[in-house]
Amino acid sequence: MNSRPATPSRRALLAAGLACAWPAAARSADTGPWPRDERVPGGVARIDLGPAAERPQAFSGEMPLLVVGDPISWTALLGIALAAAPGTQSIRVRQGEAERSVAVTIAPKRYAEQHLKVAPKTVDLSPADLARYERERDHQQRVMARFSAPPAANLQMRPPVPGKRSDSFGKRRFFNGQPRNPHSGMDIAAATGTPVIAPLPGTVIDVGEYFFNGNTVWLDHGGGLLSMMCHLSRIDVQPGDPLAVAQELGRVGATGRVTGPHLHWSVVLNRASVDPALFLDV
């Protein structure tokens, strides 16, 4: 069924006391309380859904999407996987019993590449290490599937640690000519022991020590928006802890498969790792 649901006028919504929480200029600006719109692999699409008295539901396939805004104007946020092919895809929008399709065009983006020659033992995992990695990968896929109530409207994040960005999101690495997974987060150089904070309010949903990521904390910010902090020297939280923005969760370290102390920060939206820089006011 592709009928477009009836939507109330702005005047009717205002008369009903459903005024917008932010000025319209703040909602439509490319920077502001929501991530920047960048419709490329590893980016975020901000899809205008129009006005409605109740929050619409939006889906990519069967996966629910984060919908933010207010009755004056709702917006679906689609995280685009790094592996997504350029072209047109669609999301489904459901309002009551009515459902419609909205097209989203994904443009190509070429990320930086790094080619390294290293000793084979540094990249070829032993059977035991490979089995551990696969168990941890499956566990973290389940963590990434979490979808809780949508967060408060302001999604502008704070950097979780001060420092220089030492490695870029999306960089594609080749070891001895063989491709590896692209870099799925932002690396921030900082000394061991530097406090790491929550970039948005959230709930701790997983902590652990992983083969590649070392000491790791996962935060659920709501609506399928998650943060992952890796290589920590210390973890100061446990699953179920609610964190306010800027509340400390651990300290920078060099645990896991790393060459020096830094923070690896991943942002996940509807199970896709997206560029954390899109959520920063930069």
Protein Blocks (a to p, Z undefined) as FASTA:
>chain_A
ZZdcddddfklmmmnopacfbdfklmmpmbdjbdcddddehiacdddebjafbdcdddeh
jaccddeddfkbccddddddfklccddddddddehjbccdddddddddddddddddddfk
lmmccfklmmmmmmmmmmmmmmmmpccddddfblcdcdfbgcddfbdehiacdeehiacd
ddfbdcddddehiacddfbdcddfbdcddfklmpaddddebghiacddehiabdcbdehi
acdehiafbdcdfehjdfbdcddddddeehiacdfklmpcZZ
